[in-house]
Amino acid sequence: MSTSIDVRPMGPRALLISTGDRDAATVAIAIRAQMADIALDVVPAASTVLIRFKDAAALKDETRSTLTAILNNVPAGEQLTTGRTIEVSVRYDGEDLDEVARQLDMSVAELVEAHTAQSHRAAFVGFSPGFAYLSIADPRLTIARRATPRIRVRAGSVALAAGYTAVYPVESPGGWHILGHTQERMWDPSRTDPALIAPGDLVRFVAR
């Protein structure tokens, strides 16, 4: 059944749409595929997608109708991917590794095996440039954020919290549990695409 969508103007050349029970990264992938001729950027968040257009003339009723049709054609629960799988080599030596294993009633070896056994899908990027929220399918790895955030988490820290895993791209404060560290650069402004991971990518952690 077709439903209307919540569309809000965001400046002279952008629209913000709420995706409701649709996966935002999947909606963003569909929008990119069908509106590449007029969309300059398509950026998903947890439950919204921001579309920045090449020209203000794109902000018309026809465009809104197209967005509604795209959203209605994305079934609730569907998760598309970009087709890319990125491997991230990790040394599992994190400050919280033992405590997380204890809280999850696992051995350290079982925790590392669970974290590396599957590919994690990038749902959206936020908090800081290149910080990709990677959804975890294994419910055994669900753990709340730390009760006390750290003032400083070093770049490359591989972390776990609230149904997601992630890599801190730069040194910053943080409240996630640190499992290990990687030398991979999540954010590099000198690259054509500064962010190593984009929404819809699959990420596989490899223990070293």
CYANA upper distance limits for C-alpha pairs under 8 A (distance plus 0.5 A):
  1 MET  CA     72 ASN  CA      8.10
  2 SER  CA     69 ALA  CA      8.19
  2 SER  CA     72 ASN  CA      6.37
  3 THR  CA     68 THR  CA      7.94
  3 THR  CA     72 ASN  CA      7.33
  4 SER  CA     68 THR  CA      6.78
  5 ILE  CA     17 ILE  CA      7.48
  5 ILE  CA     18 SER  CA      7.30
  5 ILE  CA     19 THR  CA      8.10
  5 ILE  CA     68 THR  CA      6.55
  5 ILE  CA     71 LEU  CA      8.46
  6 ASP  CA     17 ILE  CA      6.10
  6 ASP  CA     18 SER  CA      5.99
  7 VAL  CA     15 LEU  CA      7.00
  7 VAL  CA     16 LEU  CA      6.18
  7 VAL  CA     17 ILE  CA      5.08
  7 VAL  CA     18 SER  CA      7.36
  7 VAL  CA     64 ARG  CA      8.18
  8 ARG  CA     15 LEU  CA      6.06
  8 ARG  CA     16 LEU  CA      5.60
  8 ARG  CA     17 ILE  CA      6.92
  9 PRO  CA     14 ALA  CA      6.56
  9 PRO  CA     15 LEU  CA      5.10
  9 PRO  CA     16 LEU  CA      6.80
 10 MET  CA     14 ALA  CA      5.48
 10 MET  CA     15 LEU  CA      5.74
 10 MET  CA     16 LEU  CA      6.88
 11 GLY  CA     15 LEU  CA      8.38
 12 PRO  CA     56 ALA  CA      6.62
 13 ARG  CA     52 ARG  CA      6.34
 13 ARG  CA     53 PHE  CA      5.91
 13 ARG  CA     54 LYS  CA      7.80
 13 ARG  CA     55 ASP  CA      6.82
 13 ARG  CA     56 ALA  CA      5.20
 13 ARG  CA     58 ALA  CA      8.20
 13 ARG  CA     59 LEU  CA      7.43
 14 ALA  CA     50 LEU  CA      7.51
 14 ALA  CA     51 ILE  CA      5.97
 14 ALA  CA     52 ARG  CA      4.73
 14 ALA  CA     53 PHE  CA      6.33
 14 ALA  CA     56 ALA  CA      8.44
 14 ALA  CA     59 LEU  CA      8.07
 15 LEU  CA     50 LEU  CA      6.37
 15 LEU  CA     51 ILE  CA      5.84
 15 LEU  CA     52 ARG  CA      7.13
 15 LEU  CA     59 LEU  CA      8.34
 16 LEU  CA     48 THR  CA      7.26
 16 LEU  CA     49 VAL  CA      6.26
 16 LEU  CA     50 LEU  CA      4.98
 16 LEU  CA     51 ILE  CA      6.85
 17 ILE  CA     48 THR  CA      6.02
 17 ILE  CA     49 VAL  CA      5.89
 17 ILE  CA     50 LEU  CA      7.01
 18 SER  CA     47 SER  CA      6.51
 18 SER  CA     48 THR  CA      4.89
 18 SER  CA     49 VAL  CA      7.10
 19 THR  CA     23 ASP  CA      7.46
 19 THR  CA     24 ALA  CA      6.50
 19 THR  CA     27 VAL  CA      7.98
 19 THR  CA     47 SER  CA      5.94
 19 THR  CA     48 THR  CA      5.90
 19 THR  CA     49 VAL  CA      7.68
 19 THR  CA     71 LEU  CA      7.75
 20 GLY  CA     47 SER  CA      6.92
 20 GLY  CA     48 THR  CA      8.48
 21 ASP  CA     76 ALA  CA      6.26
 21 ASP  CA     77 GLY  CA      8.01
 22 ARG  CA     26 THR  CA      8.18
 22 ARG  CA     27 VAL  CA      7.61
 22 ARG  CA     47 SER  CA      8.32
 22 ARG  CA     71 LEU  CA      8.15
 22 ARG  CA     74 VAL  CA      7.40
 22 ARG  CA     75 PRO  CA      7.34
 22 ARG  CA     76 ALA  CA      5.26
 22 ARG  CA     77 GLY  CA      6.87
 22 ARG  CA     78 GLU  CA      7.96
 23 ASP  CA     27 VAL  CA      6.81
 23 ASP  CA     47 SER  CA      7.64
 23 ASP  CA     76 ALA  CA      7.57
 23 ASP  CA     77 GLY  CA      7.10
 23 ASP  CA     78 GLU  CA      7.33
 23 ASP  CA     79 GLN  CA      6.91
 24 ALA  CA     28 ALA  CA      6.61
 24 ALA  CA     44 PRO  CA      6.00
 24 ALA  CA     45 ALA  CA      7.02
 24 ALA  CA     46 ALA  CA      6.90
 24 ALA  CA     47 SER  CA      5.98
 24 ALA  CA     48 THR  CA      6.52
 24 ALA  CA     49 VAL  CA      6.82
 24 ALA  CA    123 ALA  CA      7.95
 24 ALA  CA    124 PHE  CA      8.44
 25 ALA  CA     29 ILE  CA      6.74
 25 ALA  CA     44 PRO  CA      6.03
 25 ALA  CA     45 ALA  CA      8.11
 25 ALA  CA     79 GLN  CA      8.04
 25 ALA  CA     80 LEU  CA      7.99
 25 ALA  CA    123 ALA  CA      6.20
 25 ALA  CA    124 PHE  CA      7.07
 25 ALA  CA    199 PRO  CA      6.25
 25 ALA  CA    200 GLY  CA      6.36
 26 THR  CA     30 ALA  CA      6.81
 26 THR  CA     74 VAL  CA      8.15
 26 THR  CA     78 GLU  CA      7.67
 26 THR  CA     79 GLN  CA      5.92
 26 THR  CA     80 LEU  CA      5.45
 26 THR  CA     81 THR  CA      7.70
 26 THR  CA    200 GLY  CA      7.59
 27 VAL  CA     31 ILE  CA      6.66
 27 VAL  CA     49 VAL  CA      8.15
 27 VAL  CA     70 ILE  CA      7.98
 27 VAL  CA     71 LEU  CA      6.95
 27 VAL  CA     74 VAL  CA      7.26
 28 ALA  CA     32 ARG  CA      6.65
 28 ALA  CA     42 VAL  CA      6.56
 28 ALA  CA     43 VAL  CA      7.26
 28 ALA  CA     44 PRO  CA      6.49
 28 ALA  CA     49 VAL  CA      6.94
 29 ILE  CA     33 ALA  CA      6.78
 29 ILE  CA     80 LEU  CA      7.76
 29 ILE  CA     81 THR  CA      8.27
 29 ILE  CA     82 THR  CA      7.91
 29 ILE  CA    200 GLY  CA      8.04
 30 ALA  CA     34 GLN  CA      6.75
 30 ALA  CA     70 ILE  CA      7.42
 31 ILE  CA     35 MET  CA      6.08
 31 ILE  CA     36 ALA  CA      8.10
 31 ILE  CA     42 VAL  CA      7.94
 31 ILE  CA     67 LEU  CA      7.99
 31 ILE  CA     70 ILE  CA      7.40
 32 ARG  CA     36 ALA  CA      5.74
 32 ARG  CA     39 ALA  CA      7.68
 32 ARG  CA     42 VAL  CA      7.14
 35 MET  CA     39 ALA  CA      6.27
 36 ALA  CA     40 LEU  CA      7.95
 38 ILE  CA     53 PHE  CA      6.26
 38 ILE  CA     54 LYS  CA      6.16
 38 ILE  CA     55 ASP  CA      7.85
 38 ILE  CA     58 ALA  CA      7.35
 39 ALA  CA     51 ILE  CA      7.05
 39 ALA  CA     52 ARG  CA      6.48
 39 ALA  CA     53 PHE  CA      4.91
 39 ALA  CA     54 LYS  CA      6.38
 40 LEU  CA     51 ILE  CA      7.99
 40 LEU  CA     52 ARG  CA      5.99
 40 LEU  CA     53 PHE  CA      5.48
 40 LEU  CA     54 LYS  CA      5.71
 41 ASP  CA     50 LEU  CA      8.28
 41 ASP  CA     51 ILE  CA      6.25
 41 ASP  CA     52 ARG  CA      5.53
 41 ASP  CA     53 PHE  CA      7.41
 42 VAL  CA     49 VAL  CA      7.29
 42 VAL  CA     50 LEU  CA      6.22
 42 VAL  CA     51 ILE  CA      5.10
 42 VAL  CA     52 ARG  CA      6.98
 43 VAL  CA     49 VAL  CA      6.00
 43 VAL  CA     50 LEU  CA      5.56
 43 VAL  CA     51 ILE  CA      6.99
 44 PRO  CA     48 THR  CA      6.37
 44 PRO  CA     49 VAL  CA      4.73
 44 PRO  CA     50 LEU  CA      6.82
 44 PRO  CA    123 ALA  CA      8.45
 44 PRO  CA    124 PHE  CA      6.30
 44 PRO  CA    125 VAL  CA      8.22
 44 PRO  CA    199 PRO  CA      7.81
 45 ALA  CA     49 VAL  CA      6.56
 45 ALA  CA    123 ALA  CA      8.17
 45 ALA  CA    124 PHE  CA      5.71
 45 ALA  CA    125 VAL  CA      7.38
 45 ALA  CA    126 GLY  CA      7.95
 46 ALA  CA    123 ALA  CA      7.76
 46 ALA  CA    124 PHE  CA      6.95
 53 PHE  CA     58 ALA  CA      7.07
 53 PHE  CA     59 LEU  CA      8.48
 54 LYS  CA     58 ALA  CA      8.19
 58 ALA  CA     63 THR  CA      7.01
 59 LEU  CA     63 THR  CA      6.90
 59 LEU  CA     64 ARG  CA      8.17
 60 LYS  CA     64 ARG  CA      7.13
 61 ASP  CA     65 SER  CA      6.68
 62 GLU  CA     66 THR  CA      6.75
 63 THR  CA     67 LEU  CA      6.77
 64 ARG  CA     68 THR  CA      6.73
 65 SER  CA     69 ALA  CA      6.74
 66 THR  CA     70 ILE  CA      6.70
 67 LEU  CA     71 LEU  CA      6.67
 68 THR  CA     72 ASN  CA      6.63
 69 ALA  CA     73 ASN  CA      6.66
 70 ILE  CA     74 VAL  CA      7.09
 74 VAL  CA     78 GLU  CA      7.43
 80 LEU  CA    200 GLY  CA      7.07
 81 THR  CA    121 ARG  CA      8.20
 81 THR  CA    200 GLY  CA      4.80
 81 THR  CA    201 ASP  CA      6.30
 81 THR  CA    202 LEU  CA      7.70
 82 THR  CA    199 PRO  CA      8.34
 82 THR  CA    200 GLY  CA      5.56
 82 THR  CA    201 ASP  CA      5.87
 82 THR  CA    202 LEU  CA      8.48
 83 GLY  CA    200 GLY  CA      8.38
 83 GLY  CA    201 ASP  CA      7.20
 83 GLY  CA    202 LEU  CA      8.19
 84 ARG  CA    201 ASP  CA      5.81
 84 ARG  CA    202 LEU  CA      6.65
 85 THR  CA    119 SER  CA      8.43
 85 THR  CA    201 ASP  CA      6.57
 85 THR  CA    202 LEU  CA      5.10
 85 THR  CA    203 VAL  CA      6.07
 85 THR  CA    204 ARG  CA      7.52
 86 ILE  CA    197 ILE  CA      8.11
 86 ILE  CA    201 ASP  CA      7.85
 86 ILE  CA    202 LEU  CA      6.71
 86 ILE  CA    203 VAL  CA      5.29
 86 ILE  CA    204 ARG  CA      6.59
 87 GLU  CA    203 VAL  CA      6.36
 87 GLU  CA    204 ARG  CA      5.25
 87 GLU  CA    205 PHE  CA      6.32
 87 GLU  CA    206 VAL  CA      7.24
 88 VAL  CA    182 THR  CA      7.65
 88 VAL  CA    184 GLU  CA      7.19
 88 VAL  CA    203 VAL  CA      7.64
 88 VAL  CA    204 ARG  CA      6.65
 88 VAL  CA    205 PHE  CA      5.36
 88 VAL  CA    206 VAL  CA      6.47
 89 SER  CA    182 THR  CA      6.47
 89 SER  CA    183 GLN  CA      8.04
 89 SER  CA    184 GLU  CA      7.89
 89 SER  CA    205 PHE  CA      6.40
 89 SER  CA    206 VAL  CA      5.23
 89 SER  CA    207 ALA  CA      6.47
 89 SER  CA    208 ARG  CA      6.82
 90 VAL  CA    158 VAL  CA      8.12
 90 VAL  CA    180 GLY  CA      6.80
 90 VAL  CA    181 HIS  CA      6.00
 90 VAL  CA    182 THR  CA      5.22
 90 VAL  CA    183 GLN  CA      8.28
 90 VAL  CA    205 PHE  CA      6.99
 90 VAL  CA    206 VAL  CA      6.35
 90 VAL  CA    207 ALA  CA      5.55
 90 VAL  CA    208 ARG  CA      6.36
 91 ARG  CA    180 GLY  CA      5.93
 91 ARG  CA    181 HIS  CA      5.88
 91 ARG  CA    182 THR  CA      6.83
 91 ARG  CA    207 ALA  CA      6.47
 91 ARG  CA    208 ARG  CA      5.94
 92 TYR  CA     97 LEU  CA      8.06
 92 TYR  CA    112 VAL  CA      7.84
 92 TYR  CA    179 LEU  CA      6.33
 92 TYR  CA    180 GLY  CA      4.56
 92 TYR  CA    181 HIS  CA      7.05
 92 TYR  CA    207 ALA  CA      7.30
 92 TYR  CA    208 ARG  CA      8.29
 93 ASP  CA     97 LEU  CA      7.44
 93 ASP  CA    179 LEU  CA      6.97
 93 ASP  CA    180 GLY  CA      5.19
 93 ASP  CA    181 HIS  CA      7.45
 94 GLY  CA    157 SER  CA      8.24
 94 GLY  CA    158 VAL  CA      8.36
 94 GLY  CA    178 ILE  CA      5.50
 94 GLY  CA    179 LEU  CA      4.70
 94 GLY  CA    180 GLY  CA      4.43
 94 GLY  CA    181 HIS  CA      7.25
 95 GLU  CA    177 HIS  CA      8.45
 95 GLU  CA    178 ILE  CA      6.31
 95 GLU  CA    179 LEU  CA      7.28
 95 GLU  CA    180 GLY  CA      8.07
 96 ASP  CA    100 VAL  CA      6.44
 96 ASP  CA    177 HIS  CA      6.12
 96 ASP  CA    178 ILE  CA      5.65
 96 ASP  CA    179 LEU  CA      6.40
 97 LEU  CA    101 ALA  CA      6.72
 97 LEU  CA    108 VAL  CA      7.45
 97 LEU  CA    177 HIS  CA      8.22
 97 LEU  CA    178 ILE  CA      7.11
 97 LEU  CA    179 LEU  CA      5.31
 97 LEU  CA    180 GLY  CA      7.95
 98 ASP  CA    102 ARG  CA      6.74
 98 ASP  CA    108 VAL  CA      6.81
 99 GLU  CA    103 GLN  CA      6.67
100 VAL  CA    104 LEU  CA      6.56
100 VAL  CA    177 HIS  CA      7.83
101 ALA  CA    105 ASP  CA      6.47
101 ALA  CA    106 MET  CA      5.38
101 ALA  CA    107 SER  CA      6.16
101 ALA  CA    108 VAL  CA      6.00
101 ALA  CA    111 LEU  CA      6.54
102 ARG  CA    106 MET  CA      6.59
102 ARG  CA    107 SER  CA      7.70
104 LEU  CA    140 ARG  CA      7.43
104 LEU  CA    141 LEU  CA      7.59
104 LEU  CA    143 ILE  CA      8.11
106 MET  CA    110 GLU  CA      6.27
106 MET  CA    111 LEU  CA      6.56
107 SER  CA    111 LEU  CA      6.76
108 VAL  CA    112 VAL  CA      6.73
109 ALA  CA    113 GLU  CA      6.59
110 GLU  CA    114 ALA  CA      6.58
111 LEU  CA    115 HIS  CA      6.69
111 LEU  CA    141 LEU  CA      8.44
112 VAL  CA    116 THR  CA      6.68
112 VAL  CA    207 ALA  CA      8.20
113 GLU  CA    117 ALA  CA      6.21
114 ALA  CA    118 GLN  CA      7.96
114 ALA  CA    138 ASP  CA      8.16
114 ALA  CA    141 LEU  CA      8.19
115 HIS  CA    141 LEU  CA      8.24
115 HIS  CA    205 PHE  CA      7.68
116 THR  CA    204 ARG  CA      7.09
116 THR  CA    205 PHE  CA      5.59
116 THR  CA    206 VAL  CA      6.45
116 THR  CA    207 ALA  CA      7.63
118 GLN  CA    204 ARG  CA      7.12
119 SER  CA    202 LEU  CA      6.18
119 SER  CA    203 VAL  CA      5.72
119 SER  CA    204 ARG  CA      5.10
119 SER  CA    205 PHE  CA      8.01
120 HIS  CA    134 LEU  CA      6.00
120 HIS  CA    135 SER  CA      6.20
120 HIS  CA    136 ILE  CA      6.30
120 HIS  CA    137 ALA  CA      7.92
120 HIS  CA    165 THR  CA      8.48
120 HIS  CA    202 LEU  CA      5.96
120 HIS  CA    203 VAL  CA      5.56
120 HIS  CA    204 ARG  CA      6.88
121 ARG  CA    134 LEU  CA      5.67
121 ARG  CA    135 SER  CA      5.93
121 ARG  CA    136 ILE  CA      8.01
121 ARG  CA    199 PRO  CA      8.24
121 ARG  CA    200 GLY  CA      6.63
121 ARG  CA    201 ASP  CA      6.31
121 ARG  CA    202 LEU  CA      4.98
121 ARG  CA    203 VAL  CA      6.70
122 ALA  CA    132 ALA  CA      6.52
122 ALA  CA    133 TYR  CA      6.15
122 ALA  CA    134 LEU  CA      4.79
122 ALA  CA    135 SER  CA      6.80
122 ALA  CA    197 ILE  CA      7.83
122 ALA  CA    198 ALA  CA      7.15
122 ALA  CA    199 PRO  CA      5.29
122 ALA  CA    200 GLY  CA      5.71
122 ALA  CA    201 ASP  CA      5.92
122 ALA  CA    202 LEU  CA      6.75
122 ALA  CA    203 VAL  CA      7.81
123 ALA  CA    132 ALA  CA      7.81
123 ALA  CA    133 TYR  CA      6.21
123 ALA  CA    134 LEU  CA      6.32
123 ALA  CA    135 SER  CA      6.77
123 ALA  CA    199 PRO  CA      5.78
123 ALA  CA    200 GLY  CA      6.75
124 PHE  CA    132 ALA  CA      6.36
124 PHE  CA    133 TYR  CA      6.07
124 PHE  CA    134 LEU  CA      8.17
124 PHE  CA    198 ALA  CA      7.92
124 PHE  CA    199 PRO  CA      5.46
124 PHE  CA    200 GLY  CA      8.38
125 VAL  CA    129 PRO  CA      7.96
125 VAL  CA    130 GLY  CA      6.89
125 VAL  CA    131 PHE  CA      5.93
125 VAL  CA    132 ALA  CA      4.78
125 VAL  CA    133 TYR  CA      6.45
125 VAL  CA    198 ALA  CA      7.69
125 VAL  CA    199 PRO  CA      7.21
126 GLY  CA    130 GLY  CA      7.76
126 GLY  CA    131 PHE  CA      6.13
126 GLY  CA    132 ALA  CA      7.06
126 GLY  CA    133 TYR  CA      8.00
127 PHE  CA    131 PHE  CA      6.87
128 SER  CA    169 PRO  CA      8.10
128 SER  CA    170 VAL  CA      8.40
129 PRO  CA    169 PRO  CA      7.74
129 PRO  CA    187 TRP  CA      7.13
129 PRO  CA    195 ALA  CA      7.71
130 GLY  CA    169 PRO  CA      6.38
130 GLY  CA    186 MET  CA      6.08
130 GLY  CA    187 TRP  CA      5.55
130 GLY  CA    194 PRO  CA      8.11
130 GLY  CA    195 ALA  CA      5.27
130 GLY  CA    196 LEU  CA      7.44
130 GLY  CA    197 ILE  CA      7.46
131 PHE  CA    166 ALA  CA      7.35
131 PHE  CA    167 VAL  CA      7.00
131 PHE  CA    168 TYR  CA      6.52
131 PHE  CA    169 PRO  CA      6.38
131 PHE  CA    186 MET  CA      7.83
132 ALA  CA    166 ALA  CA      6.48
132 ALA  CA    167 VAL  CA      7.72
132 ALA  CA    197 ILE  CA      6.99
132 ALA  CA    198 ALA  CA      7.72
132 ALA  CA    199 PRO  CA      7.95
133 TYR  CA    164 TYR  CA      6.45
133 TYR  CA    165 THR  CA      6.84
133 TYR  CA    166 ALA  CA      6.10
134 LEU  CA    164 TYR  CA      5.70
134 LEU  CA    165 THR  CA      5.66
134 LEU  CA    166 ALA  CA      6.37
134 LEU  CA    203 VAL  CA      8.23
135 SER  CA    163 GLY  CA      6.79
135 SER  CA    164 TYR  CA      5.23
135 SER  CA    165 THR  CA      7.15
136 ILE  CA    141 LEU  CA      7.84
136 ILE  CA    142 THR  CA      8.44
136 ILE  CA    163 GLY  CA      6.19
136 ILE  CA    164 TYR  CA      5.96
136 ILE  CA    165 THR  CA      7.31
138 ASP  CA    142 THR  CA      8.26
139 PRO  CA    163 GLY  CA      8.28
141 LEU  CA    163 GLY  CA      7.67
142 THR  CA    161 ALA  CA      7.36
142 THR  CA    162 ALA  CA      6.45
142 THR  CA    163 GLY  CA      5.49
142 THR  CA    164 TYR  CA      8.33
143 ILE  CA    160 LEU  CA      7.93
143 ILE  CA    161 ALA  CA      5.95
143 ILE  CA    162 ALA  CA      5.98
143 ILE  CA    163 GLY  CA      7.37
144 ALA  CA    161 ALA  CA      5.96
144 ALA  CA    162 ALA  CA      5.47
145 ARG  CA    160 LEU  CA      8.46
145 ARG  CA    161 ALA  CA      5.53
145 ARG  CA    162 ALA  CA      6.70
145 ARG  CA    175 GLY  CA      6.29
145 ARG  CA    176 TRP  CA      5.78
145 ARG  CA    177 HIS  CA      7.38
146 ARG  CA    161 ALA  CA      8.47
146 ARG  CA    175 GLY  CA      5.78
146 ARG  CA    176 TRP  CA      6.34
146 ARG  CA    177 HIS  CA      6.89
147 ALA  CA    175 GLY  CA      8.13
148 THR  CA    175 GLY  CA      7.20
149 PRO  CA    173 PRO  CA      7.62
149 PRO  CA    174 GLY  CA      5.93
149 PRO  CA    175 GLY  CA      4.37
149 PRO  CA    176 TRP  CA      7.77
150 ARG  CA    173 PRO  CA      6.15
150 ARG  CA    174 GLY  CA      5.86
150 ARG  CA    175 GLY  CA      6.47
151 ILE  CA    172 SER  CA      7.73
151 ILE  CA    173 PRO  CA      4.98
151 ILE  CA    174 GLY  CA      7.19
152 ARG  CA    171 GLU  CA      7.03
152 ARG  CA    172 SER  CA      5.76
152 ARG  CA    173 PRO  CA      5.03
152 ARG  CA    174 GLY  CA      7.29
153 VAL  CA    157 SER  CA      7.49
153 VAL  CA    168 TYR  CA      8.08
153 VAL  CA    171 GLU  CA      5.97
153 VAL  CA    172 SER  CA      5.85
153 VAL  CA    173 PRO  CA      6.14
153 VAL  CA    174 GLY  CA      6.54
154 ARG  CA    168 TYR  CA      7.75
154 ARG  CA    170 VAL  CA      7.22
154 ARG  CA    171 GLU  CA      4.91
154 ARG  CA    172 SER  CA      7.27
155 ALA  CA    167 VAL  CA      8.33
155 ALA  CA    168 TYR  CA      5.78
155 ALA  CA    169 PRO  CA      5.70
155 ALA  CA    170 VAL  CA      4.76
155 ALA  CA    171 GLU  CA      5.06
155 ALA  CA    172 SER  CA      8.15
156 GLY  CA    167 VAL  CA      6.27
156 GLY  CA    168 TYR  CA      5.82
156 GLY  CA    169 PRO  CA      6.36
156 GLY  CA    170 VAL  CA      7.67
156 GLY  CA    181 HIS  CA      5.81
156 GLY  CA    182 THR  CA      5.49
156 GLY  CA    183 GLN  CA      6.67
156 GLY  CA    184 GLU  CA      7.39
156 GLY  CA    185 ARG  CA      7.63
156 GLY  CA    186 MET  CA      8.15
157 SER  CA    167 VAL  CA      5.98
157 SER  CA    168 TYR  CA      5.82
157 SER  CA    169 PRO  CA      8.43
157 SER  CA    178 ILE  CA      6.80
157 SER  CA    179 LEU  CA      8.03
157 SER  CA    180 GLY  CA      6.41
157 SER  CA    181 HIS  CA      4.97
157 SER  CA    182 THR  CA      7.04
158 VAL  CA    165 THR  CA      7.85
158 VAL  CA    166 ALA  CA      6.31
158 VAL  CA    167 VAL  CA      4.97
158 VAL  CA    168 TYR  CA      7.13
158 VAL  CA    178 ILE  CA      6.29
158 VAL  CA    179 LEU  CA      6.16
158 VAL  CA    180 GLY  CA      5.59
158 VAL  CA    181 HIS  CA      5.79
158 VAL  CA    182 THR  CA      7.48
159 ALA  CA    165 THR  CA      6.03
159 ALA  CA    166 ALA  CA      5.83
159 ALA  CA    167 VAL  CA      6.60
159 ALA  CA    168 TYR  CA      8.12
159 ALA  CA    176 TRP  CA      6.23
159 ALA  CA    177 HIS  CA      5.70
159 ALA  CA    178 ILE  CA      4.89
159 ALA  CA    179 LEU  CA      5.98
159 ALA  CA    180 GLY  CA      7.68
160 LEU  CA    164 TYR  CA      6.46
160 LEU  CA    165 THR  CA      4.86
160 LEU  CA    166 ALA  CA      7.05
160 LEU  CA    176 TRP  CA      6.16
160 LEU  CA    177 HIS  CA      5.68
160 LEU  CA    178 ILE  CA      7.13
160 LEU  CA    179 LEU  CA      7.65
161 ALA  CA    165 THR  CA      6.84
161 ALA  CA    176 TRP  CA      5.82
161 ALA  CA    177 HIS  CA      6.88
167 VAL  CA    186 MET  CA      7.80
168 TYR  CA    172 SER  CA      8.31
168 TYR  CA    186 MET  CA      8.14
169 PRO  CA    185 ARG  CA      7.20
169 PRO  CA    186 MET  CA      5.44
169 PRO  CA    187 TRP  CA      6.22
170 VAL  CA    187 TRP  CA      8.21
185 ARG  CA    196 LEU  CA      7.69
186 MET  CA    194 PRO  CA      8.39
186 MET  CA    195 ALA  CA      6.26
186 MET  CA    196 LEU  CA      5.46
186 MET  CA    197 ILE  CA      7.48
187 TRP  CA    194 PRO  CA      5.79
187 TRP  CA    195 ALA  CA      5.19
187 TRP  CA    196 LEU  CA      6.71
188 ASP  CA    194 PRO  CA      5.15
188 ASP  CA    195 ALA  CA      7.08
188 ASP  CA    196 LEU  CA      8.40
189 PRO  CA    193 ASP  CA      8.17
189 PRO  CA    194 PRO  CA      5.21
189 PRO  CA    195 ALA  CA      8.47
190 SER  CA    194 PRO  CA      7.15
197 ILE  CA    201 ASP  CA      6.95
197 ILE  CA    203 VAL  CA      8.47
